[in-house]
Amino acid sequence: MPDVLVAGAGPTGLMVAFELERAGVDVLVLERDARPTTQSKALGLQPRSVEVLADRGLLDALEPHVMALLPAGHFSGIPIDYTDLPTPFPYQLGVEQAQVGAVIEAQLRTPVLRGAAVEAVVQDADGVTVTAVGHDHRAGWLVASDGGHSTVRSQLGAAFPGTSARISLVVADLTLARKPAGLADGWELPSGSSGFVLPLSGGRYRVIVAGAEQQEIDRAAPITADELQRGLTAAHGPEIEVGEVLWASRFGDASRQLEHYRHGRVLFAGDAAHVHLPVGGQGLNLGLQDAVNLGWKLAAQVRRTAPVGLLDSYHDERHPVAARVLVSTRAQGVLGVPDPDIGTVREVVGELLSLPEARRAVAAELSGIGIAYPGVCGRAIDVPAAPDGRGVLVGAALPAHWAGRVETRAGDRPQLVRPDGYVVWTGGPGLEPALRRWFGA
């Protein structure tokens, strides 16, 4: 019997499994789809996520799939320069979400169980039983990372308050039989909400259309090549011609978040915990950061070394981060509305974001570099993570009893670093209280 079940084999679920396995915990990932997805989905990794992947030795395997290094993010299409961010990776990586997931999955010890859609979830004082395609799977804990329409969330009746979608957009991967010269010859930041065209690998293109037609069509209606053709023609003229539609989906600006990320022995991460308009390149990164924050805390709980409250600190730290992303994406959605009055607001916001202090503040937020948890001193970008999921103590003697939970290293600057890369002590008195707070008595 595994220690933890993970529902959903997107990048968030796979990263949770990777973190747990790194710490010596047995994991089984259950995935609804029979095969790994080929849909491009999210297309960017923000600097903090790049730091995390590099710290875990995953970046080298991902590099052959990188299509672009973008030295800026964007706020509803308004460029936000990243080049002076305090990170070794002051840029976004242009890479398909499917490739991110594949790289993480390749490192797992236990293969993902595919074709295993969750049908029922029952928990008791000792563990969780998940029924998937008629088979029961039992573990001490369950991580629900099964997407915005989470079955686990529905099974538990978890409150998911927020706002419903007001606008409708279509995203698709397709081929183009013809396109205007100069269009989508390279990667550029989006400048609007409709008619966006971006080149992918293998002769494919990512497109987004969000015209008046999309606002009138039922969200459940199939997406046709003709609908995409009309939207792209309106944006780029008659010289663009849709070839084969490989994947297409409708989405909107719904904005929702779980009230509680922990429900007994079930924890939620990624889109199962929060949904928002996918603007600004934050969704995939938000889920990866959820996973890295949760993984080591749940591993300590499984090993019975977690101090009281450690697992609950996952909600305490990550819920406010996602809440802020929901505010940001809702604001960006408003700025993307094609209305003359909104256009004037957009112009004013663009002028404000050209001011250095405002630009740096928004860059820190979008990139994830500015994430700050209570009682945490910042990121330890110069202290590589321990390969076995332990914390790291630099430049100080480790008191007795913590060797199994904290690795020691030489260094001139004393630091105690959590397994997710955040510093919780920087010298002077207070080392033992910090060890007890984060690594147990």
PADREN-820434 format. One record per residue (C-alpha): x, z, y. Coordinates in nm, 4 decimals. Example, Ala and Ser with C-alpha at 12.3 -4.5 7.8 and 13.67 -1.06 7.14 Angstrom:
// residues 2
         c1         c3         c2
     1.2300     0.7800    -0.4500
     1.3670     0.7140    -0.1060
// end
This chain:
// residues 441
         c1         c3         c2
     0.0000     0.0000     0.0000
     0.1442    -0.0923     0.3424
     0.1801     0.1685     0.6144
     0.0144    -0.0563     0.8740
    -0.2223    -0.3524     0.8661
    -0.2078    -0.6028     1.1508
    -0.5116    -0.8242     1.2127
    -0.4075    -1.1519     1.3727
    -0.0880    -1.3552     1.3440
    -0.0533    -1.4718     1.7011
     0.2654    -1.3778     1.8871
     0.1274    -1.0317     1.9710
     0.0467    -0.9388     1.6115
     0.3678    -1.0893     1.4820
     0.5733    -0.8974     1.7393
     0.4007    -0.5719     1.6412
     0.4890    -0.6443     1.2782
     0.8472    -0.7301     1.3733
     0.8898    -0.4045     1.5662
     0.7421    -0.1987     1.2828
     0.9573    -0.3646     1.0168
     1.2637    -0.3154     1.2349
     1.1912     0.0572     1.2218
     1.1521     0.0580     0.8438
     0.7710     0.0541     0.8280
     0.5844    -0.1538     0.5663
     0.3402    -0.3998     0.7243
     0.0831    -0.6546     0.6089
    -0.0400    -0.9159     0.8576
    -0.3859    -1.0621     0.7930
    -0.4590    -1.3983     0.9558
    -0.7900    -1.5848     0.9617
    -0.6426    -1.9369     0.9714
    -0.5101    -2.0855     0.6501
    -0.2107    -2.2491     0.8224
     0.0049    -2.1702     1.1260
    -0.1448    -2.3207     1.4391
    -0.0057    -2.6390     1.5933
    -0.1979    -2.5856     1.9176
     0.0344    -2.5408     2.2134
    -0.1789    -2.2727     2.3886
     0.0348    -2.0678     2.6329
     0.3380    -2.2533     2.7653
     0.5600    -2.0018     2.9406
     0.7659    -1.6899     2.8799
     0.8189    -1.4691     3.1821
     1.1622    -1.3092     3.2489
     1.0759    -0.9674     3.0995
     0.9621    -1.1306     2.7755
     1.2813    -1.3366     2.7674
     1.4795    -1.0125     2.8051
     1.2937    -0.8597     2.5108
     1.3435    -1.1614     2.2847
     1.7120    -1.1801     2.3743
     1.7524    -0.8075     2.3079
     1.6145    -0.8550     1.9575
     1.8211    -1.1596     1.8676
     1.5213    -1.3956     1.8786
     1.6122    -1.6030     2.1826
     1.8784    -1.8149     2.0112
     1.6276    -1.9331     1.7490
     1.3769    -2.0186     2.0221
     1.6156    -2.2166     2.2437
     1.5880    -2.5496     2.0513
     1.2155    -2.5471     2.1353
     1.2535    -2.4761     2.5078
     1.1327    -2.7667     2.7200
     1.2186    -2.6358     3.0663
     1.3706    -2.3520     3.2688
     1.1503    -2.2901     3.5692
     1.3183    -2.0940     3.8529
     0.9799    -1.9912     3.9912
     0.6448    -1.8537     3.8903
     0.3225    -1.9242     4.0716
     0.0263    -1.7395     4.2180
    -0.2710    -1.9733     4.1771
    -0.0317    -2.2666     4.2179
     0.1598    -2.1175     4.5125
     0.5289    -2.1152     4.4041
     0.6955    -1.7723     4.3766
     1.0760    -1.7935     4.3624
     1.2372    -1.5940     4.0781
     1.6027    -1.6696     4.1426
     1.6901    -1.3321     4.2974
     1.5125    -1.1155     4.0393
     1.7387    -0.8382     3.8979
     1.7608    -0.9855     3.5473
     1.9983    -1.2065     3.3472
     1.7028    -1.4453     3.3063
     1.5617    -1.5164     3.6541
     1.3358    -1.7963     3.5330
     1.0421    -1.8824     3.3111
     1.1065    -2.0512     2.9789
     0.8784    -2.3489     2.9219
     0.7999    -2.3215     2.5505
     0.4868    -2.3586     2.3401
     0.3209    -2.0400     2.2162
     0.3153    -2.1806     1.8620
     0.6955    -2.1962     1.8616
     0.7235    -1.8372     1.9859
     0.5045    -1.7218     1.7001
     0.6945    -1.9275     1.4428
     1.0306    -1.7820     1.5487
     0.9031    -1.4239     1.5213
     0.7267    -1.4881     1.1897
     1.0452    -1.6310     1.0368
     1.2086    -1.2883     1.0772
     0.9410    -1.0887     0.8924
     1.0191    -0.9465     0.5495
     0.6599    -0.9727     0.4246
     0.4842    -1.3111     0.4467
     0.1675    -1.3332     0.6536
    -0.1461    -1.3312     0.4373
    -0.3315    -1.6385     0.5633
    -0.6915    -1.7387     0.5058
    -0.7759    -1.3678     0.5322
    -1.0454    -1.3394     0.7990
    -1.1467    -0.9818     0.8730
    -1.5052    -0.9131     0.7657
    -1.5357    -0.5342     0.7807
    -1.3376    -0.2339     0.9052
    -1.3923     0.1230     0.7875
    -1.1700     0.4132     0.8876
    -1.1562     0.7754     0.7784
    -0.9283     1.0736     0.8350
    -0.6517     0.9291     0.6158
    -0.6488     0.5582     0.6917
    -0.8264     0.2276     0.7429
    -0.9812    -0.0149     0.4934
    -1.0121    -0.3771     0.6022
    -1.2221    -0.6215     0.4029
    -1.0949    -0.9776     0.4341
    -1.2622    -1.2570     0.2362
    -1.3996    -1.0101    -0.0153
    -1.0717    -0.8242    -0.0729
    -1.0085    -0.4700     0.0495
    -0.6747    -0.3833     0.2123
    -0.5872    -0.0206     0.2786
    -0.3286     0.1305     0.5141
    -0.2756     0.4364     0.7258
    -0.3189     0.2401     1.0491
    -0.4585    -0.0890     1.1781
    -0.3389    -0.2880     1.4795
    -0.6075    -0.5264     1.6047
    -0.4476    -0.8294     1.7664
    -0.7179    -1.0728     1.6580
    -0.7848    -1.2332     1.9939
    -1.0417    -1.2356     2.2694
    -1.3316    -1.2571     2.0213
    -1.1878    -0.9729     1.8114
    -1.3820    -0.9031     1.4915
    -1.2210    -0.5602     1.4699
    -1.3436    -0.4763     1.8191
    -1.6959    -0.5841     1.7229
    -1.6856    -0.3882     1.3973
    -1.5961    -0.0691     1.5810
    -1.8429    -0.1302     1.8634
    -1.5646    -0.0713     2.1149
    -1.6780    -0.0954     2.4771
    -1.5329    -0.4067     2.6444
    -1.6571    -0.3960     3.0039
    -1.5806    -0.6492     3.2731
    -1.7142    -0.9654     3.4338
    -1.8538    -1.2748     3.2641
    -1.7201    -1.6233     3.3322
    -1.8409    -1.7931     3.6485
    -1.6435    -2.1160     3.6164
    -1.5666    -2.3381     3.3195
    -1.2495    -2.5333     3.2443
    -1.1296    -2.7523     2.9582
    -0.7775    -2.7411     2.8169
    -0.6520    -2.9997     2.5700
    -0.3461    -3.1318     2.3906
    -0.3652    -3.5103     2.3692
    -0.1745    -3.8348     2.3796
    -0.1962    -4.0790     2.6689
    -0.2350    -4.4494     2.6061
    -0.1405    -4.5100     2.9691
    -0.0446    -4.3050     3.2738
     0.0552    -4.3706     3.6351
     0.4278    -4.4027     3.7012
     0.5852    -4.0688     3.7838
     0.2995    -3.8555     3.6528
     0.4097    -3.5810     3.4133
     0.7619    -3.7146     3.3733
     0.8899    -3.3561     3.3784
     0.7756    -2.9970     3.4032
     0.6290    -2.8824     3.7322
     0.4272    -2.5806     3.8388
     0.0500    -2.6476     3.8599
    -0.0707    -2.7336     4.2083
    -0.4432    -2.7182     4.1369
    -0.6990    -2.6173     3.8780
    -0.8120    -2.9654     3.7681
    -0.6326    -3.2772     3.6544
    -0.3186    -3.0866     3.5531
    -0.0968    -3.2921     3.3168
     0.2215    -3.1579     3.1543
     0.4450    -3.3297     2.8956
     0.4907    -3.1537     2.5601
     0.7079    -3.2442     2.2634
     0.6297    -3.5344     2.0305
     0.4609    -3.7525     2.2914
     0.1831    -3.5019     2.3545
     0.0475    -3.3838     2.6890
    -0.1291    -3.0666     2.8005
    -0.4185    -3.1340     3.0372
    -0.6679    -2.9144     3.2223
    -0.9865    -3.0442     3.3828
    -1.2319    -2.8332     3.5809
    -1.4583    -3.0586     3.7809
    -1.8290    -3.0422     3.8555
    -1.9111    -3.1843     3.5122
    -1.7491    -2.8908     3.3320
    -1.9629    -2.6453     3.5283
    -2.2820    -2.8099     3.4006
    -2.1910    -2.8437     3.0311
    -2.2787    -2.5701     2.7835
    -1.9725    -2.3708     2.6732
    -2.0555    -2.4455     2.3081
    -2.0743    -2.8229     2.3606
    -1.8069    -3.0351     2.1890
    -1.5320    -3.1754     2.4088
    -1.5095    -3.5522     2.3917
    -1.2365    -3.7943     2.4888
    -1.4798    -3.9478     2.7382
    -1.5252    -3.6137     2.9160
    -1.1494    -3.5700     2.9432
    -1.1106    -3.9302     3.0590
    -1.3609    -3.8807     3.3409
    -1.1863    -3.5647     3.4581
    -0.8401    -3.7207     3.4547
    -0.9592    -4.0414     3.6194
    -1.1115    -3.8376     3.9023
    -0.7766    -3.6664     3.9570
    -0.5313    -3.9518     3.8967
    -0.7208    -4.2810     3.9203
    -0.7972    -4.5536     3.6655
    -0.4352    -4.5981     3.5538
    -0.4505    -4.2930     3.3283
    -0.5999    -4.3470     2.9824
    -0.6641    -4.0854     2.7133
    -0.5345    -4.1674     2.3675
    -0.5966    -3.9192     2.0832
    -0.7357    -3.5722     2.1499
    -0.5412    -3.3341     1.9233
    -0.7006    -3.0051     2.0305
    -0.9375    -2.9024     2.3054
    -1.1120    -2.5841     2.4124
    -1.3400    -2.4592     2.6879
    -1.2483    -2.1424     2.8707
    -1.3530    -1.9556     3.1812
    -1.2630    -1.6762     3.4175
    -1.4185    -1.3899     3.2211
    -1.2281    -1.0692     3.2875
    -1.2673    -0.7783     3.0432
    -1.0661    -0.4820     2.9187
    -1.1157    -0.2178     2.6539
    -1.1828     0.1273     2.7906
    -0.9553     0.2754     2.5232
    -0.6724     0.1008     2.3382
    -0.6844     0.3566     2.0556
    -0.9904     0.4167     1.8380
    -0.8857     0.6726     1.5796
    -0.6463     0.4951     1.3451
    -0.7074     0.1548     1.5044
    -0.5038     0.0331     1.8030
    -0.5700    -0.2800     2.0049
    -0.3155    -0.5179     2.1576
    -0.3087    -0.8551     2.3313
    -0.6309    -1.0473     2.3921
    -0.8202    -0.8103     2.1625
    -0.7629    -0.5460     2.4324
    -0.7949    -0.7597     2.7463
    -0.9045    -1.1103     2.8463
    -0.8601    -1.2889     3.1781
    -0.8288    -1.6313     3.3346
    -0.5044    -1.7800     3.1988
    -0.3475    -1.8414     3.5376
    -0.0031    -1.7369     3.6549
     0.1446    -1.7449     3.3029
     0.0770    -1.3807     3.2143
    -0.1426    -1.3684     2.9014
     0.1165    -1.4320     2.6299
     0.3639    -1.2056     2.8046
     0.1127    -0.9248     2.8462
     0.0514    -0.9301     2.4709
     0.4207    -0.9334     2.3819
     0.4811    -0.6342     2.6070
     0.1866    -0.4523     2.4467
     0.3478    -0.5126     2.1081
     0.6917    -0.3872     2.2078
     0.5458    -0.0752     2.3695
     0.3260     0.0015     2.0691
     0.5580    -0.0847     1.7815
     0.8129     0.1948     1.8061
     0.5501     0.4567     1.8882
     0.3379     0.3685     1.5865
     0.6516     0.3597     1.3686
     0.7355     0.7158     1.4772
     0.3782     0.8203     1.3984
     0.4037     0.6684     1.0499
     0.7377     0.8438     0.9894
     0.5898     1.1738     1.1177
     0.8584     1.2114     1.3840
     0.6381     1.1316     1.6848
     0.5937     1.4120     1.9370
     0.2395     1.5081     2.0296
     0.0885     1.2445     2.2573
     0.3453     0.9711     2.1961
     0.1012     0.7285     2.0349
    -0.1577     0.7948     2.3042
     0.1038     0.7078     2.5659
     0.0618     0.3463     2.4521
    -0.2804     0.3378     2.6195
    -0.1605     0.5464     2.9134
     0.1234     0.3037     2.9897
    -0.0234    -0.0341     2.9000
    -0.3852    -0.0031     3.0167
    -0.2909     0.0145     3.3884
    -0.0559    -0.2838     3.3508
    -0.3316    -0.5026     3.2066
    -0.5818    -0.3737     3.4625
    -0.3497    -0.4952     3.7364
    -0.3135    -0.8349     3.5673
    -0.6922    -0.8649     3.5608
    -0.7032    -0.7994     3.9356
    -0.4297    -1.0573     3.9940
    -0.5879    -1.3296     3.7806
    -0.9315    -1.2766     3.9340
    -0.7793    -1.3178     4.2797
    -0.5947    -1.6300     4.1677
    -0.9169    -1.7708     4.0256
    -1.0921    -1.7284     4.3600
    -0.8064    -1.9075     4.5382
    -0.8480    -2.2014     4.2994
    -1.2132    -2.2662     4.3883
    -1.2406    -2.6127     4.5536
    -1.4147    -2.4991     4.8705
    -1.3012    -2.5600     5.2323
    -1.3333    -2.1933     5.3290
    -1.1361    -2.0854     5.0227
    -0.8783    -2.3460     5.1223
    -0.8208    -2.1666     5.4521
    -0.7783    -1.8340     5.2708
    -0.5338    -2.0023     5.0341
    -0.3342    -2.1293     5.3315
    -0.3103    -1.7783     5.4784
    -0.2105    -1.6295     5.1401
     0.0557    -1.8971     5.1012
     0.1998    -1.8070     5.4405
     0.2054    -1.4380     5.3488
     0.3784    -1.5096     5.0188
     0.6528    -1.6953     5.2037
     0.7594    -1.3619     5.3568
     1.0556    -1.2224     5.1573
     0.9095    -0.8771     5.0902
     0.5719    -1.0109     4.9795
     0.7306    -1.2805     4.7664
     0.9624    -1.0293     4.5939
     0.6745    -0.7920     4.5221
     0.4593    -1.0627     4.3649
     0.7577    -1.2064     4.1742
     0.8309    -0.8628     4.0246
     0.4682    -0.8311     3.9140
     0.4262    -1.1805     3.7673
     0.7602    -1.1728     3.5872
     0.7086    -0.8296     3.4297
     1.0365    -0.7118     3.5806
     0.8530    -0.4736     3.8112
     0.6665    -0.2835     3.5376
     0.7105     0.0888     3.5971
     0.5802     0.3582     3.3635
     0.5377     0.7218     3.4756
     0.8474     0.9275     3.3998
     1.0560     0.6215     3.3165
     1.3649     0.5279     3.5176
     1.3562     0.1508     3.4705
     1.4863    -0.1127     3.2294
     1.8172    -0.0933     3.0449
     1.9138    -0.4572     3.0520
     2.2777    -0.3751     2.9735
     2.2029    -0.1640     2.6617
     2.1108    -0.3779     2.3586
     1.8370    -0.2410     2.1354
     1.9363    -0.0666     1.8123
     1.8753    -0.3054     1.5208
     1.6911    -0.0364     1.3232
     1.4433     0.0524     1.5952
     1.6068     0.3780     1.7055
     1.6565     0.4861     2.0638
     2.0032     0.4609     2.2178
     2.2054     0.7323     2.3933
     2.4964     0.6037     2.6027
     2.7828     0.8069     2.7460
     2.6773     1.1501     2.6223
     2.6955     1.3703     2.3146
     2.3814     1.3709     2.1047
     2.2541     1.7213     2.0254
     2.2065     1.8044     1.6597
     1.9004     1.6871     1.4655
     1.8318     1.3588     1.6502
     2.0861     1.1301     1.4789
     1.8206     0.9708     1.2583
     1.6166     0.8759     1.5622
     1.8778     0.7961     1.8283
     2.1975     0.5902     1.8050
     2.4956     0.6954     2.0191
     2.7295     0.4608     2.2050
     3.0251     0.4997     2.4370
     2.9786     0.4166     2.8019
     3.0590     0.5248     3.1555
     2.6979     0.5539     3.2698
     2.4878     0.8111     3.0779
     2.1483     0.6750     2.9684
     1.8847     0.7574     2.7099
     1.6950     0.4409     2.6255
     1.3670     0.4113     2.4403
     1.3417     0.1479     2.1643
     1.1398    -0.0746     2.4004
     1.4303    -0.0857     2.6464
     1.3153     0.1634     2.9107
     1.5458     0.4392     3.0382
     1.4158     0.7984     3.0220
     1.7293     0.9970     3.1183
     2.0276     0.9092     3.3381
     2.2639     1.2050     3.3142
     2.2683     1.5678     3.4221
     2.0394     1.8357     3.2853
     1.7273     1.7414     3.0945
     1.8651     1.5465     2.7973
     1.7086     1.7696     2.5315
     1.3653     1.7752     2.6994
     1.3779     1.3936     2.7188
     1.4731     1.3716     2.3507
     1.1859     1.6004     2.2557
     0.9408     1.4124     2.4811
     1.0135     1.0691     2.3371
     1.1719     1.1265     1.9954
     1.0155     1.4471     1.8660
     1.1276     1.8037     1.8106
// end
